[in-house]
Amino acid sequence: MEKVINLHIERLPEGFHPATSEDVRGLVVQGRTITETVEIARDFAKKLTEIQCFLERM
């Protein structure tokens, strides 16, 4: 199941794009482009959600 989350993406002078989200606790990623940052955030958010669900079942 896919879910829409809000990302806060910045542009650093070095050219990187760090992103965080208040919707997914612990999500902090960085990419070279905005597209790459969004893709990394999507994959990482899925992993974080899986881990959180697993821990809730314990």
C-alpha positions in Angstrom: 0.0 0.0 0.0 1.4 3.4 -1.0 0.8 6.5 1.1 1.4 10.1 0.3 3.9 11.9 2.7 5.1 15.5 2.8 8.8 16.0 2.3 10.8 19.1 3.2 13.7 19.3 0.7 16.5 21.8 0.8 19.3 22.6 -1.6 22.7 22.8 -0.1 25.5 25.0 -1.6 27.4 21.8 -2.3 24.6 20.7 -4.6 23.0 18.0 -2.4 19.4 17.9 -1.5 18.6 16.7 2.1 15.0 15.8 2.9 13.1 15.2 6.1 9.4 14.4 6.8 7.2 15.1 9.8 4.9 12.3 8.5 7.5 9.5 8.9 9.5 9.6 12.1 13.2 9.1 11.5 13.1 9.9 7.8 16.3 11.8 6.9 17.8 11.3 3.4 19.9 13.1 0.9 20.4 12.9 -2.9 22.3 14.6 -5.6 19.1 15.7 -7.4 15.5 16.3 -6.2 14.4 13.2 -8.2 17.0 11.0 -6.6 16.1 12.4 -3.1 12.4 11.6 -3.6 13.2 8.1 -4.8 15.5 7.5 -1.8 12.9 8.9 0.6 10.2 6.6 -0.9 12.4 3.5 -0.4 13.5 4.5 3.1 10.0 5.4 4.2 8.8 1.9 3.1 11.6 0.3 5.2 10.9 2.5 8.2 7.2 1.6 8.0 8.0 -2.1 7.8 10.3 -1.9 10.8 7.8 0.1 12.8 5.0 -2.5 12.0 7.3 -5.3 13.0 8.2 -3.7 16.3 4.6 -3.1 17.1 3.8 -6.8 16.7 6.5 -7.8 19.3 
